[in-house]
Amino acid sequence: MDSGQSMDRTMPRESLVGQQVDVPGLDTGTPAMDTGDGTRSGEFEDSTEGGFPREPLQVSDPARHTWRVITDPRSEPKLEGWTRFVCFSDTHGKHKSIPTSHIVEGDVLLHAGDFSNTGEPQQVQDLAEWLAAYPAAHKVVIAGNHDVTFHADYYKRAWQRYHRSPADVEATRALLTGPSSPCIYLEDATTEVLGYQIYGSPWQPEFCDWAFNLAPEELAPKWAEIPGDVDILMTHGPPRGIGDMTFLGKRAGCDHLLGAIRQRPVTVHVSGHIHEGYGAVEDDVLFVNASTCTLKYKPMNKPVVFDLPPAAVLHRSRRQPAGSAGRARARQRESLSMELP
């Protein structure tokens, strides 16, 4: 059943023992036995024990404790208490050319880098203005390989490759990092938004000597910095094998990144970089490649939208870190069909 669908999950009293149920006004729990006096004893998700009321209970929908990919944001309302995330990446200075029908209201906007063509200050200024006007209360942004003015050491040696005169790196970065910034800019750092732990990093495997490139052996230490309690991980590049297939038929993702994700209770991973890899893959992690621009650099891909349950609920139902194998349950959506009015 699609997690966006609904059904009557009310069950008779005698069939509830051992099943996870929603207890009105309390929490989610598992009845262990019927006491015979109209109540049931059992254990709640926070490990406390107690009585379960007599009134009809509903079997808990497992999808409520993970995520919901929203294919039609304008017609699919959030569940009560949930948070809506709207994901963009690889806008390449064309954020103001994104179709107005793709400007989806949300609680949190996530941008996974390459917000400019080559780090031009004017494009970063335009991004800041676009972010300030975007209908989301919170915005979290990371850089990508095209955002060369955000990688100071790299730009110092390579600026002539991109610009006739060197840009003011500090002033350009300040547009997203200064006191008047419309967003939270992350660079190997964590922020908490509405109770969710979000970590962002711009690095990716070597790619034609662009910004934030590292050799494979240098990436593992970078990913080791990812906290063990991250809910949403944002990296510019995708992990190997998921959303990383180029038009040449080659994989461009990072093996070390995939391993780092599997070793942590990450709920959602958001990336971009490989425009052809746009879409979402639902596994025990929701993998999103949010590339807004197509292979031909047209900003026509719709934002990827997902909802998460309240952070406290999500944390109680975190998955256990697993190995890199065994993704048989994955349902790949390399091209999302989000029908917007």
N, C-alpha and C positions, 0 to 999 in steps of 0.2 A: 504494500500500500504506500502511495506517495505520502510523505510526511505532511504535505499541505492539505490532504484530504481529511475529512472528519468522519467518525462513525460512533454509534452508541456503544460504549464499552462497559456499560453497567452490567454487573454480574450478580447472580444470586449468592446469598451468604455462604452456602455450603461449598461453592466452587472457588472461594477466594484464598483458602489456606495455601501458603507457599508462593502466591503470586504478588508481584509488586503492585500496589494500589495507591491512589491519591486519596488522602484523608482530608475532607473539607476543614479549612481553618487550621490545619496542623502541618503536615508534611507528607512526603512519600514514605511508605513503609511496607513491611511484609508480614501479614498475619500468620501466626504460628499455630494457633489453636482456637477453637470456639469454646468460650468459658461456660456456655449454657445459660447465662443470665442476660443474653442480648448483646454482649460485647465479645470482642476477640482480643486476645493478647498477641503481642508481636514486637517487632523491632523496627524503629524508624531509621531513615538514612543516616542520621547523625549518631547512630549506634546506641541511642537510648531506647529503653523498653517502655511499653505502656499499653493502655487499652485502646481498641479501635471501636468507634461508635457503631450503633445499630443500623443507622440509615444506610441506604444503598451506596456502595462504593464503586469507583470506576477503576478498572485495570489501567495502570499507568502506561502511557504510550512512550516507548523507548525513544522515539524521535524527539520528544520534548526535552530530552537530556543531552542532545547533541547539537544539531543544527537543522535549519531548513533552507535549502537553496530556493530562491524566489524567482520564478520564471516570468511572472507578470506583476511587477511591484505595485502597479497602480490599482490592481484588483485584489491583491492578496494582502490583507491586513496582518499586522503583527499579532501574535498571541499576547495575552495580557502579561506584562512584566518583561517581555523579551526586548532585545535590542537589535536594530536593523543596521547592517554594515553595507556600504556601497563602495565597490572596489574599482579603481582606475589604475592604469600604468601606461607607460610609454605614450604619453600624449605629445611629446616632442614639440612643445611650443604651440600646439594647435588646440589647446583646451577650450579656447573661445569659439572654435569651429565645430565642437561637438554638437550634434543635433539636439535641439531643445527637448525633444522627446526622450533623450537619454539622460537628462538631468533629473535624477530620481531622488526624492526626498528620503533622508535617512537620519539615523542618530549619529553615526560615525562614518566619515569618509576615510578610506585608506588609499594612498597612492604609492605604488611600489617602484617609483623611480623612472628615469628618462623623461622628466617633465620638460626638458629643453632639448634643442637640437645639438648644440655644443656649449651649453652653459652660458648663453648670452644673457647679460644683465637685464635687458629689456624683456626677454621671454620669462625670466624668473619674476620680474615685477608683474608681468601680466598674470602669471600663475598665482601670485599672492593676491591679486585683485579678484581673480576667479574663485579662489578658495574662500576669500572673505565673503563673497556673495553666495556661495553654495549653500543650499538648504540642508545643512547638517550642523549640529551643535559642536561636534568635535571633528578635527581633521588631523590625521597622522600621515607623515610623508617621509620617505627615504629617497636617497639619490640613486642614480644608475650610472652606467659607463659613459653615457652621453653628457652627463652633467659635470663637465670637466672642471669648471671653476669651483666646484665643491670639494675637489681633491687637490689641495694646495700644493703638495709636493710634486704631484704629477704635472699640474698645470705650469709650475715654475720651469720645468724642462721642456714642455711640449706646446706651449701656448701658440708658437708661430705656425704650428700645423693647422690651427683653427681660426685665429684672429689676426687682423693686421696690426693691432696694438694690444698689449696685455690688458685684460680686464682687472678691475679692483676686486680681488678674491674676497677680501674681508667684507666689503660693502655688499657684494652679491650674496654671500652666505647670510648676511644679517637680514636680508629680506625675508628669510624663512626661520632664522634663529634669534633675531633681535626681539626687543620688548614689544614691538608692534606687529610681530608675526601673526598671521591668521591660523597657524597650524603648530603642531608639535613635530619638530624635525628630529628624527632618530638616526644616529650613526653609531652602531655597536652599542646601543643603549636601550633601556627599558622605560616604558611609561605605563601608568595605570589609568585606564579610562573606564569609568562606570564600573569599577571593580575588576575589569579584565586586565591581565598582564600582557602587554604588547611589546615585543622586542623587534627592533629593526636594524638591518645591516645592508650596506650597498654592494658588498663584494661579490665577485663571480669569477669563474675560471678565465684564464687568459683568452682575450678576444681581440685580435688585431691591434694590440697595444693601446687600449683605451683606458679611461679612468677606472679606478677601483678594480683593476685586474690583478689576480694573484695566480701563481703556479699552483698546481694541485696539492703539492706538499705543504704549501703555505696556507691553504684554506682550512685544513683540519684544526689548527690552533685557533683560527677565527671562530669556527663553529663551536669550539669547546667553550667559548665565552657565553654562549646562549644559556640563560638561566634554566634551572630544572623545573621551574613552575610556570613557564610561559604558556599562555592560552592561545595567542595569535602570534605567529612568527611571520615577519615580513623580510624578504630578501629580494634583491633585484633579479637575480638569476634563479631559475627553477632547479629542483633536484633532478638527478639523472633518471630518465625513464618516465617522467610525468610532466607533460606540458612543455617538453624540450625538443621536440622533433622539428628540424629545420626543413625548408623546402628542398634541400638537397638530400633529404632522407637520412640525415645524421643527427645523433643525439648530442645536445650541447649542455646538458645539465651536469650537476656536481654530485659525484658519488658520496663524498664526505658529508655533504649537506643532507642527503637522504638518510645516511646513517645517524646523523645528529638528531634529525626529526624523530626517527624510530626509537631513539634512546630517551626521549622526553615525552611527557603527556600533552603534546601539542594537539590542539583541537583543529585549528585552521592554519594553513600555510598560504601566504599570498605572495605572488611574484609576477614577473613580466618578462622583459628582455627578448624572448623568442616570440615574435608577433604571431608566427604560424601556430604556436602552441596554445593560443587563446582558448579558454574554456574552463571547465571544472571537472575534477575527478573525485568521486565520493568513495572513500575507503574508510579505514578506521580513523583517518585524518581527511578533512576536506581540503583538497589541493586546488588552488585557484591560480590560473594564469590570466591576469586581468588586462592584458595588452589592449589598449584602446585603439591604437593605430594598426591597420592591416599591414601585410607585407609590403604594400605599395605606399605606406605612410599616409593613409587616409584614416582620419579619426572616426571610423564608422562602427567599430565594435561596441556593443552595449556594455554598460558596467555590469560586473558580476555582483549580484546582491544576495546576501544570506542573513538569516536571523539566528541569534543565539539566545538561549534561556538566560535568566538572571545569573550573574557571575557566581553567586553562592550555590545555586543549583548545579551549574556547570562544574564547579570545583568538586562537589560531592560525587559527581558521576564521571570524573575524569577516567579516560582509558588508562590501562597499564602499558608502559612502554614495551614495545615488541621488537622482534628482529626485523631485518629488512625484507624477509621473504614472507610469503603467504598473503598475497593481496587478491585472493580469488573473489572477494566480495566487491571488488571495485566496479563501479559503473562509470565508464569514461564518457564525458561530454565534451568532445573537442570543439564543438560548435554549439553554443547555447542558443536555444530558440526562445528568447524572451520577447513575447509579443506585447509591445507597448502600444497604447492607444495614441 
